[in-house]
């Protein structure tokens, strides 16, 4: 089994944007993440789609990736942060009210 390195929570802002906070096992504070929908899915599942994601690391480093969110079953989501050549992080999440809450690993 993969070692979990952090957790996240996403909020759907309703306009193709997601806002989030994430926390690593070795960080002392949460950091922000923002995503913009670039390709929706044919389904009607909230959060599902392909996004451009931007987040802050180590207080000053700005990072970018593609983010794919798919829901293979009702209420459970698989997330993949990737660049042009590889997967950066993989995660699993669940709906909790209007939020998508989960954990991720590399």
KELUMMI-118447 format. One record per residue (C-alpha): x negated, y, z negated; residue in three letters; residue number from 1. Coordinates in nm, 4 decimals, padded with zeros to 6 digits, always signed. Layout:
BEGIN
- px; py; pz; resn; resi
- X; Y; Z; ALA; NUM
...
***
This chain:
BEGIN
- px; py; pz; resn; resi
- +00.0000; +00.0000; +00.0000; UNK; 1
- -00.1208; +00.3525; +00.0801; UNK; 2
- -00.2226; +00.5806; -00.2043; UNK; 3
- +00.0130; +00.8771; -00.2443; UNK; 4
- -00.1823; +01.2018; -00.2416; UNK; 5
- +00.0967; +01.4536; -00.2806; UNK; 6
- +00.4613; +01.5548; -00.2797; UNK; 7
- +00.6734; +01.8055; -00.0883; UNK; 8
- +01.0171; +01.9613; -00.0739; UNK; 9
- +01.1701; +02.1093; +00.2444; UNK; 10
- +01.4624; +02.3489; +00.2734; UNK; 11
- +01.6467; +02.3921; +00.6050; UNK; 12
- +01.6948; +02.7655; +00.6627; UNK; 13
- +01.9595; +02.6972; +00.9291; UNK; 14
- +01.7868; +02.8691; +01.2204; UNK; 15
- +01.5349; +02.6055; +01.3299; UNK; 16
- +01.3011; +02.6996; +01.0460; UNK; 17
- +01.2070; +02.4890; +00.7454; UNK; 18
- +01.0436; +02.6325; +00.4359; UNK; 19
- +00.8596; +02.4114; +00.1924; UNK; 20
- +00.6302; +02.3727; -00.1036; UNK; 21
- +00.3776; +02.0942; -00.1391; UNK; 22
- +00.1408; +01.9755; -00.4106; UNK; 23
- -00.1603; +01.7423; -00.3966; UNK; 24
- -00.2782; +01.5163; -00.6765; UNK; 25
- -00.5943; +01.7266; -00.7141; UNK; 26
- -00.4402; +02.0758; -00.6815; UNK; 27
- -00.3522; +02.2943; -00.9776; UNK; 28
- -00.0774; +02.4883; -00.7986; UNK; 29
- +00.1852; +02.4343; -00.5266; UNK; 30
- +00.1307; +02.5821; -00.1791; UNK; 31
- +00.3735; +02.7004; +00.0923; UNK; 32
- +00.4479; +02.5359; +00.4253; UNK; 33
- +00.6633; +02.6699; +00.7096; UNK; 34
- +00.7907; +02.4828; +01.0160; UNK; 35
- +00.9621; +02.5888; +01.3376; UNK; 36
- +01.1747; +02.3456; +01.5412; UNK; 37
- +01.0369; +02.2930; +01.8916; UNK; 38
- +01.2478; +01.9925; +01.9916; UNK; 39
- +01.5690; +01.8765; +01.8302; UNK; 40
- +01.7033; +01.5252; +01.8398; UNK; 41
- +02.0242; +01.4087; +01.9997; UNK; 42
- +02.1569; +01.3032; +01.6615; UNK; 43
- +02.3249; +01.5279; +01.4124; UNK; 44
- +02.0969; +01.4398; +01.1222; UNK; 45
- +01.9765; +01.7386; +00.9220; UNK; 46
- +01.5969; +01.7997; +00.9350; UNK; 47
- +01.5412; +01.5527; +01.2211; UNK; 48
- +01.3253; +01.6829; +01.5070; UNK; 49
- +00.9786; +01.7934; +01.6162; UNK; 50
- +00.8259; +02.1013; +01.4574; UNK; 51
- +00.5145; +02.3160; +01.4529; UNK; 52
- +00.3976; +02.3270; +01.0905; UNK; 53
- +00.1694; +02.5776; +00.9168; UNK; 54
- +00.0481; +02.5550; +00.5572; UNK; 55
- -00.2114; +02.6965; +00.3208; UNK; 56
- -00.4817; +02.4837; +00.1546; UNK; 57
- -00.7383; +02.5762; -00.1107; UNK; 58
- -00.5763; +02.9209; -00.1571; UNK; 59
- -00.7180; +03.0648; +00.1683; UNK; 60
- -00.7347; +02.8020; +00.4471; UNK; 61
- -00.4526; +02.8080; +00.7034; UNK; 62
- -00.3784; +02.4727; +00.8704; UNK; 63
- -00.1486; +02.3800; +01.1614; UNK; 64
- -00.0068; +02.0553; +01.2975; UNK; 65
- +00.2829; +01.8982; +01.4773; UNK; 66
- +00.5435; +01.7507; +01.2443; UNK; 67
- +00.7859; +01.4781; +01.3499; UNK; 68
- +01.0789; +01.4026; +01.1215; UNK; 69
- +01.2928; +01.0984; +01.2020; UNK; 70
- +01.5662; +00.9271; +01.0071; UNK; 71
- +01.5737; +00.5523; +01.0758; UNK; 72
- +01.8457; +00.5046; +00.8140; UNK; 73
- +02.1020; +00.7268; +00.6498; UNK; 74
- +01.9401; +00.9605; +00.3992; UNK; 75
- +01.5828; +00.8265; +00.4383; UNK; 76
- +01.3291; +01.0106; +00.6551; UNK; 77
- +00.9837; +00.9312; +00.7945; UNK; 78
- +00.7472; +01.2257; +00.8490; UNK; 79
- +00.4263; +01.2381; +01.0549; UNK; 80
- +00.1931; +01.5392; +01.0592; UNK; 81
- -00.0436; +01.5089; +01.3583; UNK; 82
- -00.2719; +01.6941; +01.5936; UNK; 83
- -00.3562; +01.6167; +01.9570; UNK; 84
- -00.5853; +01.3270; +01.8651; UNK; 85
- -00.4723; +01.1712; +01.5370; UNK; 86
- -00.2299; +01.1440; +01.2485; UNK; 87
- -00.3176; +01.3766; +00.9592; UNK; 88
- -00.0553; +01.2681; +00.7033; UNK; 89
- +00.2365; +01.0259; +00.6891; UNK; 90
- +00.5262; +01.0659; +00.4473; UNK; 91
- +00.8627; +00.9349; +00.3372; UNK; 92
- +01.1478; +01.1437; +00.2032; UNK; 93
- +01.5096; +01.1416; +00.0908; UNK; 94
- +01.7897; +01.3917; +00.0887; UNK; 95
- +01.8702; +01.5435; -00.2472; UNK; 96
- +02.1576; +01.7856; -00.2003; UNK; 97
- +02.0417; +02.0242; +00.0725; UNK; 98
- +01.6720; +01.9466; +00.0190; UNK; 99
- +01.4373; +01.6922; +00.1750; UNK; 100
- +01.2082; +01.5627; -00.1019; UNK; 101
- +00.9256; +01.3151; -00.0587; UNK; 102
- +00.5651; +01.2085; -00.0864; UNK; 103
- +00.2814; +01.1788; +00.1634; UNK; 104
- -00.0490; +01.0003; +00.2179; UNK; 105
- -00.3357; +01.0096; +00.4694; UNK; 106
***
